[in-house]
């Protein structure tokens, strides 16, 4: 029996078949852009060392001033 509060019944039913709860299935099925790729940030490799340094500073990575670009990327990914 269709529920008028569910916007995408097919997605809802598929999620229920996978074992998701009714509530979680409804939340996902009612989100218009669910399943789409997230943020638009550039890859770390495409950023400048200064950009990476600034990001590392923002998240509080210690020793960033002595790090190479490769080390900054590693630290940001593993923070």
Steps between C-alpha positions, in 0.01 A plus 500: 500500500665826389566767760425852369783638716760298305620694196685215328318173568736292284806623688320448832410140416853425374646629827251298705599190299863567595401497867485871577248610764175665392617833640840496333353382170244782509765763578716387208208461259374849588836671446497639146874469437574181691751279326672789325865575555571752772730803520671686226837546669810459284717193552786566740749433219347786299541753783804712569726430797380827655136390468585168664693680775204729567265202519740318734513810719121521506468139625792532743765271351822533699836535319341621179759772439770237446289272279533454127194512278487120500523490880225762534274292276569190709435688826173649372372165377585328827383771737 
